[in-house]
Amino acid sequence: MNTTATQTLREQWIAFREQNPKVRIRDAAQQLHVSEGGLVAACSGEAVKHLRPDFPALMQRMPELGKVMVLTRNEHCVIERKGVFETVDTANKHVGTVLGKDIDLRMFFSRWKYGFIVSDDVTTGFKRSWQIFDAQGNAIIKIYATDHTNLVAWEQLAQDFLATEQPLAIPVAPAPAVPVYNDKDADTAAFLEGWAALQDTHDFFPLLMKHKISRVRALEIAEGRFARRAKADSVKALLEKAAASGLEIMVFVGNPGNIEIHTGTVQKIVEIPSWINVMDPDFNLHLKTDAIAQVWIVEKPSADGIITSLEVFDAAGEMIAQFFGKRKPGNPELEDWKALAAGL
């Protein structure tokens, strides 16, 4: 896209916002037939600036900012958590981690391609934030300022990571190849044997990769032994029961570049047409209920006993969200969580 066309795209976005003030930028980009990252890049200038793509180093500096709001989303779910970055570890070349009572992330930096520092801007509707996109221009993670953010540190970090070049467009790569699975010809007996031998829930994904089985097919294979189907409204029931009892849960929402985790209670559950929401002061969740195609209750053996999760999938077999009871390694899962899951 040349400069003139890109400037036109900025004007299109501004005009679109005026006519559709409630439409999110992700949805607007789809209607304008561009990527969200491309739409942000088209607004480069005073309000939007490109970052150097040294993302592990950038995340290491996030604790300097104080309290922020971290947003991660996929096609059907958005998770937003306010808090302070505590322990950031980017030493592992495959996955970086942020650990703390508020902000809990698993970051897959190989997917992180473009970064922007964004300022408050009435014309474009942008809010002060850091925004990271993949090679296709899909949003991976956004980090917003709050009333308690250290803005002096924020501006210093912006200067330290400002890119030399500030183009008005970004190259958008084709989507990655779709994984090829062996669902029809998998050795189901060997797979279930491997499942029964699990000692850590983190070993489940490598087990899937070893047998080249998709996640939904794995649950179908394990149905009646390690997995059972639940109704689509189980997510609503889970959240309402957890809110009523004060049970602490874990909510996992991710995309190929980042997984964000909330651990704690949920309080204000709000249902609107097509959405179930958590609207708490420091935690928001927005899950599109009409996108739910399958819900499973899943049990995985571990060194700490059986670990139970509720897993939510869309029609394409992509995971929308996962729910667990609050648990730390070395401890068995909560009996109250086990009972809640059993009743769904």
C-alpha positions as CSV (number, residue, x, y, z in Angstrom):
1,M,0.0,0.0,0.0
2,N,1.5,3.3,-1.0
3,T,1.5,6.5,1.2
4,T,-1.4,8.1,-0.5
5,A,-3.6,5.0,-0.2
6,T,-2.5,4.7,3.5
7,Q,-3.5,8.3,4.2
8,T,-6.8,7.6,2.6
9,L,-7.2,4.6,4.9
10,R,-6.7,6.9,7.9
11,E,-9.5,9.1,6.6
12,Q,-11.7,6.1,6.0
13,W,-11.2,5.0,9.6
14,I,-12.1,8.5,10.9
15,A,-15.2,8.6,8.8
16,F,-16.2,5.1,9.8
17,R,-15.8,6.0,13.5
18,E,-18.1,9.0,13.1
19,Q,-20.8,6.8,11.5
20,N,-20.2,3.8,13.8
21,P,-18.9,5.1,17.1
22,K,-19.5,1.8,19.0
23,V,-17.8,-0.5,16.5
24,R,-14.4,-1.8,17.8
25,I,-11.3,-1.2,15.6
26,R,-10.9,-5.0,15.0
27,D,-14.4,-5.2,13.5
28,A,-13.9,-2.0,11.6
29,A,-10.7,-3.2,10.0
30,Q,-12.6,-6.3,8.8
31,Q,-15.3,-4.1,7.3
32,L,-12.7,-1.9,5.6
33,H,-10.9,-5.0,4.3
34,V,-7.6,-4.4,6.0
35,S,-5.8,-5.8,9.1
36,E,-6.1,-4.1,12.4
37,G,-2.4,-3.6,12.6
38,G,-2.5,-2.0,9.1
39,L,-5.2,0.4,10.3
40,V,-3.1,1.4,13.3
41,A,0.0,1.9,11.1
42,A,-2.0,4.1,8.8
43,C,-2.5,6.5,11.6
44,S,1.3,6.9,12.3
45,G,2.3,10.4,13.3
46,E,1.6,12.3,16.5
47,A,-0.7,9.7,18.1
48,V,0.8,6.5,16.8
49,K,4.5,5.6,16.6
50,H,6.3,2.4,15.6
51,L,8.4,0.6,18.2
52,R,11.7,-1.2,17.7
53,P,10.8,-5.0,17.6
54,D,12.9,-5.8,20.7
55,F,9.8,-7.2,22.5
56,P,11.4,-9.3,25.2
57,A,13.4,-6.3,26.4
58,L,10.3,-4.1,26.2
59,M,8.3,-6.5,28.4
60,Q,11.2,-6.6,30.9
61,R,10.7,-2.9,31.4
62,M,6.9,-3.1,32.0
63,P,7.2,-3.3,35.8
64,E,8.4,0.4,35.7
65,L,4.9,1.5,34.6
66,G,3.0,0.6,37.8
67,K,-0.6,-0.3,37.4
68,V,-1.8,-0.9,33.8
69,M,-4.6,-2.8,32.1
70,V,-3.6,-5.8,29.9
71,L,-5.9,-6.9,27.1
72,T,-5.7,-10.2,25.1
73,R,-8.3,-11.4,22.7
74,N,-9.1,-14.0,20.1
75,E,-12.0,-14.0,17.7
76,H,-14.7,-14.7,20.3
77,C,-13.4,-13.6,23.7
78,V,-11.6,-10.7,25.3
79,I,-9.9,-10.7,28.7
80,E,-8.8,-7.5,30.5
81,R,-6.8,-7.5,33.7
82,K,-5.6,-4.5,35.7
83,G,-2.5,-4.8,37.8
84,V,1.2,-4.5,38.1
85,F,3.8,-6.5,36.2
86,E,5.8,-8.4,38.8
87,T,8.2,-11.2,37.7
88,V,9.0,-11.0,33.9
89,D,11.1,-13.9,32.5
90,T,12.2,-13.8,28.8
91,A,15.1,-16.2,29.0
92,N,13.3,-19.1,27.4
93,K,13.5,-18.8,23.6
94,H,10.0,-20.4,23.1
95,V,7.9,-18.7,25.7
96,G,8.2,-15.7,28.0
97,T,6.3,-15.5,31.2
98,V,4.9,-12.8,33.5
99,L,4.0,-14.1,36.9
100,G,2.3,-12.2,39.7
101,K,-1.0,-11.9,41.6
102,D,-2.5,-9.6,39.0
103,I,-0.8,-10.0,35.6
104,D,-0.1,-13.5,34.4
105,L,1.0,-14.1,30.8
106,R,2.6,-16.7,28.5
107,M,4.2,-14.8,25.6
108,F,5.2,-16.5,22.3
109,F,7.6,-13.9,20.9
110,S,8.1,-15.7,17.6
111,R,4.6,-14.4,16.7
112,W,5.3,-10.8,17.7
113,K,6.0,-8.7,14.6
114,Y,4.9,-5.1,14.9
115,G,4.6,-2.8,17.9
116,F,3.2,0.7,18.4
117,I,3.1,3.2,21.2
118,V,-0.3,4.9,21.0
119,S,-1.4,8.2,22.6
120,D,-4.8,9.5,23.5
121,D,-6.3,11.0,20.4
122,V,-9.9,12.2,19.9
123,T,-9.8,12.1,16.1
124,T,-8.8,8.5,15.7
125,G,-10.4,7.3,19.0
126,F,-7.1,5.8,20.3
127,K,-6.3,5.5,24.0
128,R,-2.8,5.6,25.6
129,S,-1.4,2.1,25.1
130,W,1.2,-0.3,23.8
131,Q,-0.1,-2.5,21.0
132,I,1.6,-5.6,19.5
133,F,0.5,-7.3,16.3
134,D,1.6,-10.5,14.4
135,A,2.8,-10.7,10.9
136,Q,-0.8,-10.8,9.6
137,G,-1.7,-7.6,11.5
138,N,-3.7,-9.4,14.2
139,A,-3.6,-7.9,17.7
140,I,-1.6,-10.1,20.1
141,I,-1.6,-7.9,23.3
142,K,-2.5,-4.4,24.3
143,I,-1.4,-2.7,27.5
144,Y,-3.3,0.4,28.5
145,A,-2.6,3.2,30.9
146,T,-4.8,3.5,34.0
147,D,-5.2,6.4,36.5
148,H,-2.4,4.8,38.6
149,T,0.1,4.4,35.7
150,N,3.5,6.1,36.1
151,L,3.4,8.3,33.0
152,V,6.9,9.6,33.4
153,A,8.2,6.0,33.1
154,W,5.8,5.5,30.3
155,E,7.2,8.4,28.2
156,Q,10.8,7.3,29.0
157,L,10.0,3.8,27.8
158,A,8.4,5.2,24.6
159,Q,11.6,7.1,23.9
160,D,13.8,4.1,24.6
161,F,12.0,1.8,22.2
162,L,11.0,4.3,19.4
163,A,11.8,2.9,16.0
164,T,14.0,4.9,13.6
165,E,11.6,4.4,10.7
166,Q,7.9,5.5,11.0
167,P,6.2,4.2,7.9
168,L,2.5,4.7,7.2
169,A,2.0,1.0,6.2
170,I,3.2,-2.4,7.3
171,P,3.7,-5.5,5.1
172,V,1.0,-8.1,5.9
173,A,2.1,-11.7,5.5
174,P,-0.2,-14.5,4.4
175,A,-1.8,-16.6,7.2
176,P,0.4,-19.4,8.4
177,A,-0.2,-22.9,7.1
178,V,-3.1,-24.7,8.8
179,P,-1.7,-27.6,11.0
180,V,-2.1,-31.0,9.6
181,Y,-3.5,-33.6,12.0
182,N,-3.7,-37.4,12.0
183,D,-7.2,-37.4,13.5
184,K,-8.6,-40.3,11.3
185,D,-5.6,-42.7,11.6
186,A,-4.3,-41.9,15.1
187,D,-3.4,-44.7,17.5
188,T,-6.1,-44.0,20.0
189,A,-5.0,-46.7,22.4
190,A,-1.5,-45.3,22.6
191,F,-2.8,-41.8,22.9
192,L,-5.1,-42.7,25.8
193,E,-2.2,-44.5,27.4
194,G,-0.1,-41.4,27.2
195,W,-3.0,-39.3,28.6
196,A,-3.3,-41.7,31.6
197,A,0.4,-41.3,32.3
198,L,0.4,-37.5,32.4
199,Q,2.2,-36.0,35.4
200,D,1.7,-32.3,34.5
201,T,-1.0,-30.5,32.6
202,H,1.6,-28.7,30.6
203,D,2.6,-32.1,29.1
204,F,-0.8,-32.4,27.3
205,F,0.0,-30.2,24.4
206,P,3.3,-32.1,23.6
207,L,1.2,-35.3,23.8
208,L,-1.2,-33.9,21.1
209,M,1.8,-33.0,18.9
210,K,3.4,-36.4,19.4
211,H,0.2,-38.1,18.0
212,K,-0.7,-35.3,15.6
213,I,-4.2,-35.1,17.0
214,S,-6.4,-31.9,17.1
215,R,-7.6,-30.9,20.5
216,V,-11.3,-31.5,19.8
217,R,-10.6,-34.9,18.3
218,A,-8.6,-35.8,21.4
219,L,-11.6,-35.0,23.6
220,E,-13.8,-37.1,21.4
221,I,-11.3,-40.0,21.8
222,A,-11.3,-39.5,25.6
223,E,-15.1,-39.1,25.9
224,G,-16.4,-41.2,28.8
225,R,-12.9,-41.7,30.3
226,F,-11.2,-38.3,30.6
227,A,-13.8,-36.0,29.0
228,R,-17.5,-35.4,28.8
229,R,-19.6,-32.9,26.9
230,A,-21.3,-30.0,28.6
231,K,-24.0,-27.6,27.5
232,A,-23.2,-24.3,25.8
233,D,-24.6,-22.4,28.8
234,S,-22.2,-24.1,31.1
235,V,-19.9,-21.1,31.0
236,K,-22.6,-18.8,32.3
237,A,-23.5,-21.4,35.0
238,L,-19.9,-21.7,36.0
239,L,-19.4,-17.9,36.3
240,E,-22.6,-17.4,38.2
241,K,-21.9,-20.2,40.6
242,A,-18.4,-19.0,41.2
243,A,-19.6,-15.5,41.8
244,A,-22.3,-16.7,44.3
245,S,-19.9,-18.9,46.3
246,G,-16.8,-16.7,46.1
247,L,-14.8,-19.6,44.7
248,E,-11.5,-18.5,43.2
249,I,-11.1,-19.7,39.6
250,M,-8.6,-19.4,36.8
251,V,-9.6,-18.1,33.4
252,F,-7.3,-18.6,30.4
253,V,-7.9,-16.6,27.1
254,G,-5.3,-16.6,24.4
255,N,-4.3,-16.3,20.7
256,P,-1.2,-17.7,18.9
257,G,1.0,-15.0,20.4
258,N,-0.1,-14.6,24.0
259,I,-2.2,-16.3,26.7
260,E,-3.5,-14.2,29.6
261,I,-4.7,-15.7,32.8
262,H,-6.9,-14.3,35.6
263,T,-6.8,-16.0,39.0
264,G,-9.2,-15.0,41.7
265,T,-12.9,-14.4,42.3
266,V,-15.5,-13.1,39.9
267,Q,-18.3,-11.0,41.1
268,K,-20.5,-9.1,38.7
269,I,-21.7,-11.4,35.9
270,V,-23.6,-9.5,33.2
271,E,-25.5,-11.3,30.3
272,I,-26.5,-9.3,27.2
273,P,-27.7,-10.8,23.9
274,S,-24.9,-13.0,22.5
275,W,-22.4,-12.2,25.3
276,I,-21.6,-13.3,28.9
277,N,-19.5,-10.8,30.7
278,V,-17.5,-10.3,33.9
279,M,-17.5,-6.7,34.9
280,D,-15.3,-6.4,38.0
281,P,-13.2,-3.4,38.9
282,D,-9.9,-5.1,38.0
283,F,-11.1,-8.0,35.8
284,N,-13.3,-8.0,32.7
285,L,-14.2,-10.9,30.5
286,H,-16.4,-10.7,27.3
287,L,-17.2,-14.1,25.8
288,K,-19.4,-14.4,22.7
289,T,-21.9,-17.0,23.6
290,D,-23.4,-17.6,20.1
291,A,-19.9,-18.6,19.0
292,I,-19.8,-21.5,21.4
293,A,-20.0,-24.8,19.4
294,Q,-18.6,-27.2,22.0
295,V,-18.0,-27.3,25.7
296,W,-16.1,-30.1,27.5
297,I,-15.3,-31.0,31.0
298,V,-11.8,-32.4,30.9
299,E,-9.7,-34.3,33.4
300,K,-6.0,-34.6,33.2
301,P,-3.9,-36.7,35.6
302,S,-1.0,-35.0,37.3
303,A,1.5,-35.6,40.1
304,D,-1.0,-33.6,42.3
305,G,-4.0,-35.7,41.3
306,I,-6.7,-35.1,38.7
307,I,-6.9,-31.5,37.3
308,T,-10.3,-30.6,35.9
309,S,-11.0,-27.9,33.3
310,L,-13.9,-26.5,31.4
311,E,-12.8,-26.0,27.7
312,V,-14.8,-23.9,25.2
313,F,-14.5,-24.3,21.4
314,D,-15.9,-22.5,18.4
315,A,-17.2,-24.2,15.2
316,A,-13.7,-24.5,13.7
317,G,-12.4,-26.3,16.7
318,E,-10.4,-23.3,18.0
319,M,-10.3,-22.9,21.8
320,I,-12.2,-19.8,23.0
321,A,-11.4,-20.1,26.7
322,Q,-10.4,-22.5,29.5
323,F,-11.5,-22.4,33.1
324,F,-9.9,-24.1,36.1
325,G,-10.1,-23.9,39.9
326,K,-7.4,-21.8,41.5
327,R,-4.4,-24.0,42.1
328,K,-0.7,-23.8,42.5
329,P,1.7,-26.6,41.5
330,G,2.2,-29.1,44.3
331,N,-1.4,-28.7,45.5
332,P,-4.4,-30.8,44.6
333,E,-7.3,-28.9,43.0
334,L,-10.0,-27.4,45.2
335,E,-12.8,-29.7,46.2
336,D,-15.3,-26.9,45.7
337,W,-14.1,-26.5,42.1
338,K,-14.3,-30.2,41.5
339,A,-17.9,-30.2,42.8
340,L,-18.8,-27.2,40.7
341,A,-17.4,-28.8,37.6
342,A,-19.2,-32.1,38.4
343,G,-22.5,-30.3,38.5
344,L,-22.3,-28.6,35.1
